């Protein structure tokens, strides 16, 4: 083999080594693109929601402190009486409560994007189907600052959904009623707010 041929082989070997070290080898695996729709950051919307929740919780705790504390041996009728008494105090303190007070249009737009991302693909569709199977559906009327209908069961909230929503303290919960998201005061058994239909169809 000629000296020229040997030099060509050596150059080719050096080039292959260089490409492997720098990660520019054509056969290197490429990252799989995320098929889920992008979510536009909405810090202002979520900050406003969290501030409203914090303000409400301060009122809730102030009013709850006015009521006799339930004992560990409290009977169901005692718990129901306490719930209704707290609800009456909250309703009196918030006579102008309305839909959209917590779930503003900006917050709902953000949540719609989040849900479109969460419920994509086979796993997302299966989770959505599970939610709808347990979902009580939509009662004739949902009213902010009114008691959650006793005839409507509370739906289960999947951890995958709770993980993408603003965190709540124990006095408050999220629930789905139909394709709407409800903000629920579990101690007063009150609907604080609810969205338009946000779950994918």
C-alpha positions, 0 to 999 in steps of 0.5 A, spaced: 500 500 500 502 506 498 504 512 502 498 516 500 493 511 501 496 510 508 495 517 509 488 517 507 486 512 511 489 515 517 485 522 516 479 518 515 480 515 522 482 521 525 475 524 522 471 519 525 474 519 532 473 527 532 466 526 530 464 521 535 468 525 541 464 532 539 457 528 538 456 530 531 456 523 529 450 523 524 448 516 527 447 519 534 440 519 537 436 525 536 431 527 542 424 526 541 420 532 540 414 533 545 407 532 542 403 535 547 401 542 546 405 548 549 403 552 555 403 559 555 406 561 562 401 565 566 404 568 572 399 574 573 393 569 572 395 564 577 398 569 582 391 573 582 388 566 583 392 565 589 392 571 592 384 571 592 384 564 595 389 567 600 384 572 602 378 568 602 382 563 607 383 569 612 376 570 612 374 563 612 378 562 618 376 568 622 368 566 621 370 559 623 373 561 629 366 564 631 363 557 631 364 552 637 369 547 635 367 540 633 369 534 638 372 528 635 366 524 637 361 529 633 355 525 630 354 526 622 348 531 624 353 535 628 358 536 622 352 538 618 349 543 623 356 546 623 357 546 616 351 550 615 352 555 620 359 556 617 356 557 610 351 562 613 357 566 616 361 566 609 355 567 605 353 573 609 360 576 609 360 575 601 354 577 599 356 580 592 360 573 590 360 571 583 362 566 578 369 568 575 371 571 582 377 566 583 377 563 576 378 569 572 378 569 564 385 569 564 386 563 569 381 559 565 385 560 559 391 558 562 387 552 565 384 550 558 391 550 556 394 546 561 388 541 561 389 540 553 396 538 555 395 533 561 389 529 557 393 528 550 395 521 548 392 515 550 394 515 557 391 522 557 384 520 554 384 514 559 384 518 564 379 523 562 374 517 560 375 515 568 374 522 570 367 522 566 365 515 568 365 518 576 363 525 574 356 526 577 355 531 571 352 538 571 346 539 575 341 544 573 344 550 576 351 551 579 351 558 583 357 561 586 357 562 594 351 557 594 351 550 598 354 544 593 348 540 591 347 534 596 344 530 591 351 531 587 357 526 589 364 529 589 368 526 584 375 523 585 381 528 582 387 524 579 393 526 582 396 528 575 391 533 575 392 536 582 399 536 580 398 541 575 393 546 579 395 551 584 396 548 591 390 549 596 390 548 603 386 543 606 380 547 607 379 548 600 378 543 594 378 542 586 372 538 583 369 536 576 362 537 575 361 535 568 367 538 564 367 544 569 372 545 574 369 547 581 373 551 587 370 548 593 370 550 601 369 543 604 368 545 611 362 550 609 360 545 603 360 551 599 361 552 591 366 558 591 367 559 584 366 554 577 369 555 570 366 554 563 367 547 560 374 546 560 375 539 559 377 536 552 370 534 549 
